[in-house]
């Protein structure tokens, strides 16, 4: 399937995915992320994720490339700041670093803020482009034989004809779970440097090993959790 018919199907399934996530209170997952910062495409990161919707909170534990790094953000705790435990010798010297979500180091570390992390935000981000998906001049191709981890997926490859302030991508690839109609991943590309060239990757996000409504307790977002490495030492540094 291709063209406007594929676009309408993508919009409908995105709406179903959003409806699905309204019944999800929390989840565990393996999270994959790769982003271009400036001209440089960063390393692919793999993290163990725990996330709750209300109040919004997340715990991340890096598997690679920074094995041992941890991050906690709780919208209604820790002054709304990021709590970070670094890996290696830095984590031994300063077990907890507190950073404002608007701190220059945080802003420069990724393309999106912590407020935009997670499946709820991914659904909303993709859905806000429904107007562009419905345009007749947008090239959309649907493949039905893709997968993310052990989940069978539909794959929409979308080539946008024009850039705008609202739409900063030239091409998007969305992997949508066949059962849940949930976007389990996306790849977003910029305009190729030359006609016929490969579009450069701007950002990609994927979720595997998803477990929904597992009942994540407040302790899962508390740095004193004995299963975490936060606070295993006297030092704490707070950066505005």
Secondary structure in CASP SS format (residue, H / E / C, confidence):
PFRMAT SS
TARGET T0000
AUTHOR 0000-0000-0000
METHOD secondary structure of the structure
MODEL  1
X C 1.00
X E 1.00
X C 1.00
X H 1.00
X H 1.00
X H 1.00
X H 1.00
X H 1.00
X H 1.00
X H 1.00
X H 1.00
X H 1.00
X H 1.00
X H 1.00
X H 1.00
X H 1.00
X H 1.00
X H 1.00
X H 1.00
X H 1.00
X H 1.00
X H 1.00
X C 1.00
X C 1.00
X C 1.00
X E 1.00
X E 1.00
X E 1.00
X E 1.00
X E 1.00
X E 1.00
X E 1.00
X E 1.00
X E 1.00
X E 1.00
X E 1.00
X E 1.00
X C 1.00
X C 1.00
X E 1.00
X E 1.00
X C 1.00
X C 1.00
X C 1.00
X E 1.00
X E 1.00
X E 1.00
X E 1.00
X E 1.00
X E 1.00
X E 1.00
X E 1.00
X C 1.00
X C 1.00
X C 1.00
X C 1.00
X E 1.00
X E 1.00
X E 1.00
X E 1.00
X E 1.00
X E 1.00
X E 1.00
X E 1.00
X C 1.00
X C 1.00
X C 1.00
X C 1.00
X C 1.00
X E 1.00
X E 1.00
X E 1.00
X E 1.00
X E 1.00
X C 1.00
X C 1.00
X C 1.00
X H 1.00
X H 1.00
X H 1.00
X C 1.00
X E 1.00
X E 1.00
X E 1.00
X E 1.00
X C 1.00
X C 1.00
X H 1.00
X H 1.00
X H 1.00
X H 1.00
X H 1.00
X H 1.00
X C 1.00
X C 1.00
X E 1.00
X E 1.00
X E 1.00
X E 1.00
X C 1.00
X C 1.00
X C 1.00
X C 1.00
X H 1.00
X H 1.00
X H 1.00
X H 1.00
X C 1.00
X C 1.00
X C 1.00
X C 1.00
X C 1.00
X C 1.00
X H 1.00
X H 1.00
X H 1.00
X C 1.00
X C 1.00
X H 1.00
X H 1.00
X H 1.00
X H 1.00
X H 1.00
X H 1.00
X H 1.00
X H 1.00
X H 1.00
X C 1.00
X C 1.00
X H 1.00
X H 1.00
X H 1.00
X H 1.00
X C 1.00
X C 1.00
X C 1.00
X C 1.00
X C 1.00
X E 1.00
X E 1.00
X E 1.00
X E 1.00
X E 1.00
X E 1.00
X E 1.00
X E 1.00
X E 1.00
X E 1.00
X C 1.00
X C 1.00
X E 1.00
X E 1.00
X E 1.00
X E 1.00
X E 1.00
X E 1.00
X E 1.00
X E 1.00
X E 1.00
X C 1.00
X C 1.00
X C 1.00
X C 1.00
X C 1.00
X C 1.00
X C 1.00
X C 1.00
X C 1.00
X C 1.00
X C 1.00
X E 1.00
X E 1.00
X E 1.00
X E 1.00
X E 1.00
X E 1.00
X E 1.00
X C 1.00
X C 1.00
X C 1.00
X C 1.00
X C 1.00
X E 1.00
X E 1.00
X E 1.00
X E 1.00
X E 1.00
X E 1.00
X E 1.00
X C 1.00
X C 1.00
X C 1.00
X C 1.00
X C 1.00
X C 1.00
X C 1.00
X C 1.00
X C 1.00
X C 1.00
X C 1.00
X E 1.00
X E 1.00
X E 1.00
X E 1.00
X E 1.00
X E 1.00
X E 1.00
X E 1.00
X E 1.00
X E 1.00
X E 1.00
X E 1.00
X C 1.00
X C 1.00
X C 1.00
X C 1.00
X C 1.00
X H 1.00
X H 1.00
X H 1.00
X H 1.00
X C 1.00
X C 1.00
X C 1.00
X C 1.00
X C 1.00
X C 1.00
X C 1.00
X C 1.00
X C 1.00
X C 1.00
X C 1.00
X C 1.00
X C 1.00
X C 1.00
X E 1.00
X E 1.00
X E 1.00
X E 1.00
X C 1.00
END
